Amino acid sequence: DFNRAEAGEHLRGRNVALVEWARREQGLLVARGNPKRIRSIRDLARRYPGIRIPRTRAVMGSLVPAILEQKVTGTEARRAWFGLVRDHGTAAPGPDALHLRLPPPDATLAALPYYAYHPYGVERRRADLIRRAAGRGAWFEAAADLTLDDARARLTALPGLGPWTAAEVAVRADLPAAHRRAPPPTRCRRSCR
């Protein structure tokens, strides 16, 4: 329902299709006027045979962009993320003609000195936070298998990672276990019912 309300607010008056996908409703954003007439995932599959859009559960792939969005505009955050991917990411598998890039590996992000982030408009506080988080990348990735409370605790473990960042990561990475609440503690089970 959040996505429906958000889409309705931003896309008011436009003809859009809402597609059930990955346990949430997500609309497809297309070029102005929808010149390719894409109305559904089926249209994408016809136009691009073999397309795969899986739920990645990529915690770090969601955490780094969320950190980049702290205290700046969305345009500045996207510019920083695209610059990092362009300059420090790796080539994606598939045809070279597509020029696709994968996000930088955690080890690369952790090893970059803080000033290497400056050309992308990232000040030292966010650069250091990305470096610290990337240094614990595997630990953060394991949040995908935790309950909501444990995932939230893990995603807010570093100073600079708060509830907003944790919520953004949980939604973007579509953490399946994070959608379930932990059962109440044993001492509370009888009295809480």
C-alpha positions as CSV (number, residue, x, y, z in Angstrom):
1,D,0.0,0.0,0.0
2,F,2.9,2.4,0.6
3,N,4.1,2.0,-3.0
4,R,0.6,2.6,-4.3
5,A,0.1,5.8,-2.3
6,E,3.6,7.0,-3.1
7,A,3.1,6.3,-6.8
8,G,-0.3,8.0,-6.8
9,E,1.2,11.1,-5.3
10,H,4.1,11.4,-7.7
11,L,2.4,10.1,-10.9
12,R,-1.0,11.8,-10.4
13,G,-2.8,12.2,-13.7
14,R,-0.6,9.8,-15.6
15,N,-1.6,6.5,-17.0
16,V,0.5,3.9,-15.3
17,A,0.3,0.1,-14.7
18,L,0.8,-1.4,-11.3
19,V,2.4,-4.9,-11.4
20,E,2.4,-7.4,-8.6
21,W,6.1,-8.4,-8.2
22,A,8.3,-9.6,-5.4
23,R,5.6,-9.6,-2.8
24,R,5.0,-5.9,-3.2
25,E,3.2,-3.8,-5.8
26,Q,5.7,-1.8,-7.9
27,G,5.0,0.3,-10.9
28,L,7.2,0.4,-14.0
29,L,8.7,3.8,-14.7
30,V,9.1,4.4,-18.4
31,A,10.2,7.2,-20.6
32,R,7.8,10.1,-21.1
33,G,4.9,9.1,-23.3
34,N,5.9,5.4,-23.0
35,P,7.3,5.3,-26.5
36,K,8.0,1.5,-26.3
37,R,4.4,0.9,-25.0
38,I,5.6,-1.2,-22.1
39,R,2.6,-1.9,-19.9
40,S,3.7,-5.0,-18.0
41,I,6.5,-7.4,-17.1
42,R,5.2,-9.6,-20.0
43,D,5.9,-6.7,-22.4
44,L,9.4,-6.5,-21.0
45,A,9.9,-10.2,-21.5
46,R,8.7,-10.0,-25.1
47,R,10.9,-7.1,-25.9
48,Y,14.0,-8.4,-24.0
49,P,13.9,-12.2,-24.2
50,G,15.7,-13.8,-21.2
51,I,15.4,-10.7,-18.9
52,R,15.8,-11.7,-15.3
53,I,14.9,-9.2,-12.5
54,P,15.4,-11.2,-9.2
55,R,15.0,-10.1,-5.7
56,T,18.7,-9.8,-4.8
57,R,18.6,-9.4,-1.0
58,A,21.7,-7.4,-1.6
59,V,22.1,-5.5,1.7
60,M,25.3,-3.7,0.9
61,G,24.0,-2.9,-2.6
62,S,21.2,-1.1,-0.8
63,L,23.1,0.2,2.2
64,V,25.7,2.2,0.3
65,P,23.2,4.2,-1.8
66,A,21.1,4.8,1.4
67,I,24.2,6.2,3.1
68,L,24.9,8.4,0.1
69,E,21.3,9.8,0.4
70,Q,21.9,11.1,3.9
71,K,21.6,14.9,4.2
72,V,21.8,15.5,0.4
73,T,19.3,15.7,-2.5
74,G,18.4,12.7,-4.4
75,T,20.2,14.1,-7.5
76,E,23.4,14.5,-5.6
77,A,23.1,11.0,-4.1
78,R,22.5,9.4,-7.5
79,R,25.4,11.3,-9.0
80,A,27.7,10.0,-6.3
81,W,26.4,6.4,-6.7
82,F,26.7,6.4,-10.5
83,G,30.2,7.9,-10.3
84,L,31.3,5.2,-7.8
85,V,29.9,2.4,-9.9
86,R,31.3,3.9,-13.1
87,D,34.8,4.4,-11.7
88,H,35.2,1.6,-9.2
89,G,32.6,-1.0,-10.2
90,T,33.3,-4.0,-12.4
91,A,31.9,-4.9,-15.8
92,A,28.7,-6.9,-15.6
93,P,28.5,-10.3,-17.3
94,G,26.9,-10.2,-20.7
95,P,27.4,-8.4,-24.0
96,D,30.1,-5.7,-23.7
97,A,28.0,-3.5,-26.0
98,L,25.6,-2.9,-23.1
99,H,28.3,-1.2,-21.0
100,L,26.7,-2.4,-17.8
101,R,28.6,-2.1,-14.5
102,L,28.2,-3.8,-11.2
103,P,28.6,-1.9,-7.9
104,P,32.1,-1.8,-6.5
105,P,33.0,-4.8,-4.3
106,D,33.0,-4.2,-0.5
107,A,36.7,-4.6,-0.4
108,T,37.2,-1.8,-3.0
109,L,34.9,0.6,-1.1
110,A,36.6,-0.2,2.2
111,A,40.1,0.3,0.7
112,L,39.4,3.7,-0.9
113,P,40.7,6.6,1.2
114,Y,38.1,9.0,2.3
115,Y,39.3,11.7,-0.1
116,A,38.7,9.4,-3.1
117,Y,35.0,9.9,-2.4
118,H,35.3,13.7,-2.7
119,P,35.0,13.9,-6.6
120,Y,31.5,12.4,-6.2
121,G,30.4,15.0,-3.7
122,V,30.7,12.7,-0.7
123,E,32.2,14.4,2.4
124,R,34.4,12.7,4.9
125,R,31.6,11.6,7.4
126,R,29.6,9.6,4.7
127,A,32.8,8.4,3.1
128,D,34.1,7.0,6.4
129,L,30.7,5.5,7.1
130,I,30.7,3.7,3.8
131,R,34.3,2.5,4.3
132,R,33.4,1.1,7.8
133,A,30.2,-0.6,6.6
134,A,32.0,-2.1,3.6
135,G,34.7,-3.4,5.9
136,R,31.9,-5.4,7.6
137,G,30.1,-6.2,4.4
138,A,29.6,-9.9,5.0
139,W,28.2,-9.2,8.5
140,F,25.7,-6.7,7.0
141,E,24.8,-9.1,4.2
142,A,23.8,-11.7,6.9
143,A,21.0,-9.4,7.9
144,A,19.0,-10.9,5.1
145,D,18.4,-14.0,7.2
146,L,17.5,-12.3,10.4
147,T,14.2,-11.3,12.0
148,L,13.0,-7.7,11.7
149,D,14.2,-6.8,15.1
150,D,17.6,-8.4,14.7
151,A,18.0,-7.0,11.1
152,R,17.1,-3.5,12.4
153,A,19.7,-3.8,15.2
154,R,22.4,-4.9,12.8
155,L,21.5,-2.2,10.3
156,T,21.8,0.5,13.0
157,A,25.0,-0.9,14.6
158,L,27.4,1.7,13.3
159,P,27.2,5.3,14.4
160,G,25.6,7.2,11.5
161,L,23.2,4.3,10.6
162,G,19.8,5.1,12.0
163,P,16.3,3.9,11.7
164,W,15.7,5.7,8.4
165,T,18.7,4.0,6.8
166,A,17.7,0.6,8.2
167,A,14.1,1.0,6.9
168,E,15.4,2.0,3.4
169,V,17.7,-1.0,3.2
170,A,15.0,-3.4,4.4
171,V,12.6,-2.2,1.7
172,R,15.2,-1.9,-1.1
173,A,16.9,-5.2,-0.5
174,D,13.4,-6.8,0.1
175,L,14.6,-8.7,3.0
176,P,12.1,-11.5,3.4
177,A,12.9,-12.3,7.0
178,A,12.8,-8.6,7.9
179,H,9.1,-8.5,7.0
180,R,8.4,-10.9,9.9
181,R,8.4,-9.8,13.5
182,A,10.4,-11.8,16.0
183,P,8.2,-13.8,18.4
184,P,7.7,-12.2,21.8
185,P,10.2,-13.3,24.4
186,T,9.4,-16.5,26.3
187,R,8.6,-14.7,29.6
188,C,6.0,-12.6,27.8
189,R,4.2,-15.2,25.7
190,R,1.4,-16.0,28.2
191,S,0.8,-12.6,29.6
192,C,1.0,-10.8,26.2
193,R,-1.8,-12.9,24.6
